[in-house]
């Protein structure tokens, strides 16, 4: 009787398992189901070894939006897509796994106490402004907090893993590899068109700047051309750092990789990213070939003067020449027409931005916000988190948090830049100098291009900015450790 009962239970179990397996094989789980499965699968390994979660962040997040678009082949676009929470899920698991180490490090890291306090105060202020002195409904402010607050905690994760130099190098290598794949996919979108999943996604969104002159700008794996361009800039910085860290074979490969990344930045038709690419190359040269802060400033001023002088001479000889007419759309392929309309014509806005419509509209908005900020309450407190996106990090903070908030984010950016410059000039290890140079270039580029955008409020800018600035503030300890390791080898030689 017992044997029969056991056999029946086994058969029932096999039947249930078979039905469940068949269901999963022939049924695509919904986004919410996928998040639950992801949490179940990732919880144990990340809680056991949070470094696994750090790798997951840099490996998986670039592909989240691509995966979302595949879901729209099966399911309609949800109001709030749960797949967008993967980054926050990973961060929560990493923080939980590092909880006791974070608490212990908070007591030991006296040398970066001010940085930790500054960043934690910034996070708390963002959370506070969801509820206090805000004109924004709670649901809207909480949704906006997703783009402001959670990524800030990656700063503390970066502080933990700053001494894991080998892993830091691997992460930048991953960035370069994914950057090249994304660049090639963006070029494929331009020359061979969009997939069915991408067409469904395009028909389901209201994103006016994605389409210009009835042409969809390539966005590759990402959510927009701007985030695509941001990732390309980070990949370029990664190539420049790996040039110093890797062997001659990689240096030869980088001669192919850099033009591909430049082409990808160009086809996004995002002019702030065009400027960012030039800034990356100029700043890297200034920090590599020129020693001393004063000399670097002189070089940057000289480059800016030559740029404006060149434009003045160009205007003198340009005269009243008629504008060059674009070829008719029928006479050119879609890719040729794209390059004419969204690259050639829009590049004139860099030399003469006041004649460009989008910049004029932004300038009008910024002027209006500055005028409104003369009211005492708006000047001191702003309207609250998520009240207004002014297409500028600084004007957005002015509108949402008043002058104290705008000055606070400027202070944070300045503090990271000066920390990086100090490490570049004082570090003994060449590896640390290269890493500090790359992070400082990233900070300066984001600070400048954020004049016309909020590049640290979305992936990849948010994760890379906060994580690697957590690494940056701990680089003196890494420098001491690497120098101590290299000292015995030097003595033996």
C-alpha positions as CSV (number, residue, x, y, z in Angstrom):
1,X,0.0,0.0,0.0
2,X,2.8,2.4,0.9
3,X,4.7,1.5,-2.3
4,X,1.6,2.3,-4.4
5,X,1.0,5.6,-2.6
6,X,4.7,6.6,-3.2
7,X,4.3,5.6,-6.9
8,X,1.2,7.7,-7.2
9,X,2.9,10.7,-5.7
10,X,5.9,10.3,-8.0
11,X,3.6,10.0,-11.0
12,X,1.7,13.2,-9.9
13,X,5.0,15.0,-9.4
14,X,6.3,14.0,-12.8
15,X,3.0,15.1,-14.4
16,X,3.1,18.5,-12.7
17,X,6.8,19.0,-13.5
18,X,6.1,18.0,-17.2
19,X,3.2,20.4,-17.4
20,X,5.3,23.2,-15.9
21,X,8.3,22.5,-18.2
22,X,6.0,22.4,-21.2
23,X,4.4,25.7,-20.1
24,X,7.7,27.4,-19.8
25,X,8.9,26.0,-23.2
26,X,6.0,27.2,-25.1
27,X,5.0,30.3,-23.1
28,X,7.0,33.5,-23.0
29,X,6.9,34.7,-19.4
30,X,5.5,38.2,-18.8
31,X,7.9,41.0,-17.7
32,X,6.7,40.7,-14.1
33,X,7.3,36.9,-14.2
34,X,10.7,37.4,-15.7
35,X,11.7,39.8,-12.9
36,X,10.6,37.3,-10.3
37,X,12.5,34.5,-11.9
38,X,15.5,36.8,-12.2
39,X,15.4,37.7,-8.5
40,X,15.2,34.0,-7.6
41,X,18.1,33.1,-9.8
42,X,20.3,36.0,-8.9
43,X,19.7,36.4,-5.2
44,X,21.9,33.6,-3.9
45,X,25.0,34.2,-6.0
46,X,24.9,38.0,-5.5
47,X,24.3,37.8,-1.8
48,X,27.1,35.3,-1.5
49,X,29.5,37.2,-3.7
50,X,28.3,40.8,-4.4
51,X,31.1,41.2,-7.0
52,X,29.0,38.9,-9.2
53,X,26.3,41.5,-9.0
54,X,28.7,44.3,-10.1
55,X,29.6,42.3,-13.2
56,X,25.9,41.7,-13.8
57,X,25.2,45.4,-13.8
58,X,27.8,46.2,-16.4
59,X,27.0,43.1,-18.5
60,X,23.2,43.1,-18.5
61,X,22.0,46.7,-18.3
62,X,23.2,47.6,-21.8
63,X,20.9,44.9,-23.2
64,X,17.7,45.6,-21.1
65,X,16.1,47.9,-23.6
66,X,16.9,45.5,-26.4
67,X,15.2,42.7,-24.4
68,X,12.2,45.0,-23.7
69,X,11.7,45.6,-27.4
70,X,11.6,41.8,-28.1
71,X,8.8,41.5,-25.5
72,X,6.6,43.8,-27.6
73,X,6.5,41.1,-30.3
74,X,4.4,39.1,-27.8
75,X,2.9,41.5,-25.3
76,X,1.6,45.1,-25.6
77,X,3.7,47.9,-24.2
78,X,2.9,48.2,-20.4
79,X,2.5,51.6,-18.8
80,X,5.5,50.9,-16.5
81,X,7.7,48.1,-17.7
82,X,8.9,46.0,-14.8
83,X,12.1,45.1,-16.8
84,X,13.2,48.7,-16.2
85,X,13.7,47.7,-12.5
86,X,16.5,45.2,-13.2
87,X,19.1,47.8,-12.3
88,X,17.4,48.6,-9.0
89,X,17.0,44.9,-8.3
90,X,20.7,44.2,-8.8
91,X,21.6,47.3,-6.7
92,X,19.4,46.1,-3.9
93,X,21.0,42.7,-3.9
94,X,24.5,44.1,-4.0
95,X,23.8,46.5,-1.1
96,X,22.3,43.7,0.9
97,X,25.3,41.5,0.2
98,X,27.7,44.3,1.2
99,X,25.6,45.6,4.2
100,X,28.0,44.6,7.0
101,X,31.1,45.5,5.0
102,X,29.6,48.9,4.2
103,X,28.9,49.5,7.8
104,X,32.4,48.5,8.8
105,X,34.1,50.6,6.0
106,X,32.1,53.6,7.2
107,X,34.0,53.5,10.4
108,X,37.4,52.8,8.9
109,X,37.5,55.1,5.8
110,X,38.3,58.3,7.6
111,X,40.2,59.7,4.6
112,X,37.1,59.8,2.5
113,X,34.6,60.7,5.2
114,X,33.7,64.1,3.7
115,X,33.0,62.5,0.3
116,X,30.8,59.8,1.8
117,X,28.9,62.5,3.8
118,X,28.5,64.6,0.7
119,X,27.1,61.8,-1.4
120,X,24.9,60.4,1.3
121,X,23.5,64.0,2.1
122,X,22.8,64.3,-1.6
123,X,20.9,61.0,-1.7
124,X,18.9,61.9,1.4
125,X,18.0,65.4,0.0
126,X,16.7,63.8,-3.2
127,X,14.5,61.4,-1.1
128,X,13.3,64.2,1.1
129,X,12.2,66.3,-1.8
130,X,9.8,63.7,-2.9
131,X,7.6,64.7,0.0
132,X,8.7,68.1,1.3
133,X,8.2,71.5,-0.3
134,X,7.1,70.0,-3.6
135,X,4.5,71.0,-6.2
136,X,4.7,67.5,-7.8
137,X,2.2,64.7,-7.1
138,X,3.7,61.9,-5.0
139,X,3.5,59.3,-7.8
140,X,5.2,61.5,-10.3
141,X,8.0,62.5,-7.9
142,X,8.6,58.8,-6.9
143,X,8.8,57.9,-10.5
144,X,11.3,60.7,-11.1
145,X,13.4,59.5,-8.1
146,X,14.2,56.3,-10.0
147,X,16.3,58.3,-12.4
148,X,18.0,60.4,-9.6
149,X,18.4,58.5,-6.4
150,X,19.2,54.7,-6.7
151,X,22.2,55.0,-8.9
152,X,23.9,57.3,-6.3
153,X,24.3,54.3,-4.0
154,X,26.7,52.8,-6.6
155,X,29.2,55.4,-5.2
156,X,29.5,53.3,-2.0
157,X,29.8,50.1,-4.0
158,X,32.7,51.7,-6.0
159,X,34.4,52.6,-2.7
160,X,34.3,48.9,-1.7
161,X,35.8,47.6,-5.0
162,X,38.3,50.4,-5.6
163,X,41.2,48.1,-4.6
164,X,40.1,45.3,-7.0
165,X,42.2,46.7,-9.8
166,X,42.1,43.6,-12.0
167,X,38.3,43.6,-12.0
168,X,38.2,47.4,-12.7
169,X,40.3,46.7,-15.8
170,X,37.9,43.9,-16.9
171,X,34.9,46.2,-16.5
172,X,36.4,48.7,-18.8
173,X,37.2,45.9,-21.2
174,X,33.6,44.8,-21.1
175,X,32.6,48.4,-21.8
176,X,34.8,48.5,-24.9
177,X,33.5,45.1,-26.1
178,X,29.8,46.0,-25.7
179,X,30.5,49.5,-27.1
180,X,31.9,48.0,-30.3
181,X,28.9,45.6,-30.6
182,X,26.5,48.4,-30.0
183,X,28.3,50.6,-32.5
184,X,28.1,47.9,-35.2
185,X,24.4,47.3,-34.4
186,X,23.7,51.1,-34.7
187,X,25.4,51.2,-38.1
188,X,23.4,48.2,-39.1
189,X,20.2,50.1,-38.2
190,X,21.3,53.0,-40.4
191,X,22.2,51.0,-43.5
192,X,19.9,47.9,-43.2
193,X,16.9,49.3,-41.3
194,X,15.1,48.3,-38.1
195,X,13.9,44.9,-36.9
196,X,10.2,44.1,-36.5
197,X,10.5,44.4,-32.7
198,X,12.0,47.9,-33.0
199,X,9.3,49.0,-35.5
200,X,6.6,47.9,-33.0
201,X,8.4,49.8,-30.2
202,X,8.7,52.9,-32.4
203,X,5.0,52.9,-33.1
204,X,4.2,52.6,-29.4
205,X,6.2,55.6,-28.1
206,X,5.9,59.4,-28.1
207,X,9.5,60.5,-28.3
208,X,9.6,63.5,-30.6
209,X,13.4,63.9,-30.7
210,X,13.9,60.4,-31.8
211,X,12.5,61.3,-35.2
212,X,13.9,64.3,-37.1
213,X,12.9,65.2,-40.7
214,X,10.8,62.0,-40.7
215,X,14.0,60.0,-40.1
216,X,14.5,57.8,-37.1
217,X,17.9,58.3,-35.5
218,X,19.9,55.0,-34.7
219,X,19.6,54.1,-31.1
220,X,21.3,50.6,-31.2
221,X,20.7,48.6,-28.0
222,X,19.7,51.6,-25.9
223,X,16.6,53.7,-25.1
224,X,17.6,56.8,-27.2
225,X,20.3,58.1,-29.5
226,X,21.6,60.2,-26.5
227,X,22.2,57.2,-24.3
228,X,23.7,55.4,-27.3
229,X,26.1,58.3,-27.7
230,X,27.0,58.4,-24.0
231,X,27.9,54.7,-24.1
232,X,30.2,55.3,-27.1
233,X,32.0,58.1,-25.2
234,X,32.6,55.7,-22.3
235,X,33.8,53.1,-24.7
236,X,36.3,55.6,-26.2
237,X,37.6,56.4,-22.7
238,X,37.9,52.6,-22.1
239,X,40.0,52.2,-25.3
240,X,42.3,55.0,-24.2
241,X,42.9,53.5,-20.8
242,X,43.3,50.0,-22.2
243,X,45.9,51.4,-24.7
244,X,48.2,51.9,-21.7
245,X,47.2,48.7,-19.9
246,X,47.2,46.1,-22.6
247,X,49.8,44.8,-25.1
248,X,50.7,45.8,-28.6
249,X,48.0,43.6,-30.2
250,X,45.3,45.6,-28.5
251,X,46.9,48.9,-29.5
252,X,46.7,47.7,-33.1
253,X,43.1,46.7,-32.7
254,X,42.3,50.1,-31.2
255,X,43.2,51.7,-34.4
256,X,40.2,50.0,-35.9
257,X,37.9,50.3,-32.9
258,X,38.2,54.1,-32.4
259,X,37.0,54.9,-36.0
260,X,34.0,52.6,-35.5
261,X,33.1,54.3,-32.2
262,X,33.5,57.7,-33.8
263,X,31.2,56.7,-36.6
264,X,28.6,55.5,-34.1
265,X,28.8,58.9,-32.2
266,X,28.4,60.7,-35.5
267,X,25.3,58.8,-36.7
268,X,23.4,59.5,-33.4
269,X,23.1,63.1,-34.6
270,X,23.4,64.2,-30.9
271,X,25.7,67.3,-31.0
272,X,26.5,67.2,-27.3
273,X,28.0,63.8,-27.9
274,X,29.9,65.1,-30.9
275,X,31.4,67.7,-28.7
276,X,31.9,65.1,-26.0
277,X,34.0,63.0,-28.3
278,X,36.3,65.9,-29.2
279,X,36.5,66.8,-25.5
280,X,37.6,63.2,-24.6
281,X,40.4,63.3,-27.1
282,X,41.6,66.9,-26.1
283,X,41.4,66.3,-22.4
284,X,43.2,63.0,-22.6
285,X,46.0,64.7,-24.6
286,X,46.1,67.5,-22.0
287,X,46.4,65.1,-19.1
288,X,48.8,62.8,-20.9
289,X,51.3,65.1,-22.5
290,X,51.1,68.2,-20.4
291,X,52.2,68.1,-16.8
292,X,51.0,70.5,-14.1
293,X,47.6,72.1,-13.6
294,X,48.6,75.6,-14.8
295,X,50.0,74.2,-18.1
296,X,46.9,72.1,-18.7
297,X,44.7,75.1,-18.2
298,X,46.9,77.1,-20.6
299,X,46.6,74.3,-23.3
300,X,42.8,74.1,-22.9
301,X,42.5,77.9,-23.2
302,X,44.8,77.9,-26.2
303,X,42.7,75.2,-27.9
304,X,39.5,77.1,-27.2
305,X,41.0,80.4,-28.6
306,X,42.2,78.6,-31.7
307,X,38.7,77.2,-32.2
308,X,37.0,80.6,-32.0
309,X,39.7,82.3,-34.1
310,X,39.2,79.7,-36.7
311,X,35.5,80.2,-36.8
312,X,36.0,84.0,-37.0
313,X,38.4,83.6,-40.0
314,X,35.9,81.1,-41.6
315,X,33.1,83.7,-41.2
316,X,35.2,86.4,-42.8
317,X,35.9,84.4,-45.9
318,X,32.4,82.9,-46.0
319,X,30.8,86.1,-47.1
320,X,27.2,85.9,-48.3
321,X,27.5,82.6,-50.1
322,X,24.2,80.8,-50.6
323,X,23.5,77.8,-48.5
324,X,24.2,74.4,-50.1
325,X,21.0,72.8,-51.3
326,X,20.4,69.3,-50.1
327,X,19.9,66.5,-52.6
328,X,16.3,65.4,-53.1
329,X,15.3,62.4,-51.0
330,X,14.4,60.5,-54.2
331,X,18.0,60.9,-55.5
332,X,19.7,59.5,-52.5
333,X,19.5,56.4,-50.4
334,X,18.0,56.6,-46.9
335,X,21.5,56.4,-45.3
336,X,22.8,59.2,-47.6
337,X,19.8,61.3,-46.9
338,X,20.3,60.7,-43.2
339,X,23.9,61.8,-43.3
340,X,22.9,65.0,-45.2
341,X,20.1,66.0,-43.0
342,X,21.2,64.8,-39.5
343,X,25.0,65.1,-39.7
344,X,26.0,67.6,-42.3
345,X,23.2,70.1,-41.8
346,X,23.1,69.8,-38.0
347,X,26.9,70.2,-37.6
348,X,26.5,73.9,-38.5
349,X,24.8,74.3,-35.1
350,X,28.1,73.7,-33.4
351,X,29.7,76.6,-35.1
352,X,26.7,78.9,-34.9
353,X,24.4,77.5,-32.2
354,X,22.3,80.7,-32.0
355,X,20.9,80.0,-35.5
356,X,19.7,76.5,-34.5
357,X,16.0,76.2,-33.6
358,X,16.3,73.6,-30.8
359,X,19.0,75.6,-29.1
360,X,16.9,78.8,-29.4
361,X,14.0,77.1,-27.7
362,X,16.2,75.7,-24.9
363,X,17.7,79.1,-24.4
364,X,14.3,80.7,-24.1
365,X,13.3,78.1,-21.5
366,X,16.5,78.6,-19.5
367,X,16.0,82.3,-19.6
368,X,12.4,81.9,-18.4
369,X,13.5,79.6,-15.5
370,X,16.2,82.0,-14.4
371,X,13.7,84.8,-14.4
372,X,11.2,82.8,-12.3
373,X,14.0,81.9,-9.8
374,X,14.1,85.5,-8.6
375,X,11.1,84.6,-6.4
376,X,12.4,83.7,-2.9
377,X,10.7,80.3,-2.5
378,X,11.7,79.1,-6.0
379,X,15.3,80.5,-5.5
380,X,15.8,78.6,-2.2
381,X,13.7,75.5,-2.7
382,X,12.5,75.1,-6.3
383,X,9.4,73.1,-7.2
384,X,10.4,69.6,-6.0
385,X,12.0,66.5,-7.5
386,X,10.6,65.7,-11.0
387,X,8.9,69.0,-11.6
388,X,10.7,70.0,-14.8
389,X,13.2,68.6,-17.2
390,X,14.9,71.6,-18.8
391,X,17.2,69.7,-21.1
392,X,20.1,70.9,-18.9
393,X,21.3,69.3,-15.7
394,X,22.0,72.7,-14.0
395,X,18.8,74.5,-15.1
396,X,16.8,71.4,-14.1
397,X,18.3,71.5,-10.6
398,X,17.6,75.2,-10.4
399,X,13.9,74.6,-11.3
400,X,13.5,71.6,-9.0
401,X,15.8,72.5,-6.0
402,X,16.6,76.2,-6.3
403,X,20.0,77.7,-6.3
404,X,21.3,75.6,-3.3
405,X,20.5,72.4,-5.3
406,X,22.1,73.7,-8.5
407,X,25.3,74.8,-6.6
408,X,25.3,71.5,-4.7
409,X,25.5,69.4,-7.9
410,X,28.2,71.8,-9.3
411,X,30.1,71.3,-6.1
412,X,29.9,67.5,-6.3
413,X,31.1,67.6,-9.9
414,X,33.9,70.0,-9.0
415,X,35.0,67.9,-6.0
416,X,35.4,64.8,-8.0
417,X,37.3,66.6,-10.8
418,X,39.8,68.2,-8.3
419,X,40.2,64.9,-6.6
420,X,41.1,63.3,-9.9
421,X,43.5,66.1,-10.9
422,X,45.3,65.7,-7.5
423,X,45.7,62.0,-7.9
424,X,47.0,62.4,-11.5
425,X,49.7,64.7,-10.2
426,X,50.7,62.8,-7.1
427,X,50.1,59.0,-7.8
428,X,53.2,56.8,-8.1
429,X,51.7,53.9,-9.9
430,X,51.3,54.4,-13.7
431,X,48.2,52.2,-13.6
432,X,46.5,54.4,-11.0
433,X,47.4,57.5,-13.0
434,X,45.8,56.1,-16.1
435,X,42.6,55.1,-14.2
436,X,42.4,58.5,-12.5
437,X,42.9,60.2,-15.9
438,X,40.1,58.2,-17.5
439,X,37.6,58.9,-14.6
440,X,38.5,62.6,-14.5
441,X,38.0,62.9,-18.3
442,X,34.6,61.2,-17.9
443,X,33.7,63.6,-15.1
444,X,34.7,66.7,-17.1
445,X,33.0,65.5,-20.2
446,X,29.7,64.8,-18.4
447,X,29.9,68.1,-16.6
448,X,30.3,70.0,-19.9
449,X,27.8,68.1,-22.1
450,X,25.2,68.2,-19.2
451,X,24.8,71.9,-20.0
452,X,22.4,70.7,-22.7
453,X,21.3,67.4,-21.1
454,X,21.0,65.3,-17.9
455,X,23.6,62.7,-18.7
456,X,24.0,61.4,-15.2
457,X,20.3,60.6,-14.7
458,X,20.1,57.6,-17.0
459,X,22.1,54.5,-17.9
460,X,25.0,54.4,-18.7
461,X,25.9,57.8,-17.3
462,X,24.4,57.3,-13.9
463,X,25.9,53.9,-13.1
464,X,29.4,54.8,-14.5
465,X,29.5,58.2,-12.9
466,X,28.7,57.1,-9.4
467,X,30.5,53.8,-9.3
468,X,33.7,55.0,-10.8
469,X,33.8,58.1,-8.6
470,X,33.5,55.8,-5.7
471,X,36.6,54.1,-7.1
472,X,38.2,57.5,-7.7
473,X,38.1,58.7,-4.1
474,X,39.8,55.5,-2.9
475,X,42.6,55.5,-5.5
476,X,45.3,56.8,-3.1
477,X,44.9,53.5,-1.2
478,X,45.2,51.6,-4.4
479,X,48.2,53.6,-5.4
480,X,49.9,52.8,-2.0
481,X,49.1,49.1,-2.4
482,X,50.4,48.8,-6.0
483,X,53.5,50.9,-5.2
484,X,54.2,48.6,-2.3
485,X,53.9,45.5,-4.6
486,X,56.2,47.0,-7.2
487,X,58.8,48.1,-4.7
488,X,60.3,44.6,-4.1
489,X,60.5,43.9,-7.8
490,X,62.3,47.2,-8.4
491,X,64.8,46.5,-5.6
492,X,65.5,43.0,-7.0
493,X,66.2,44.5,-10.5
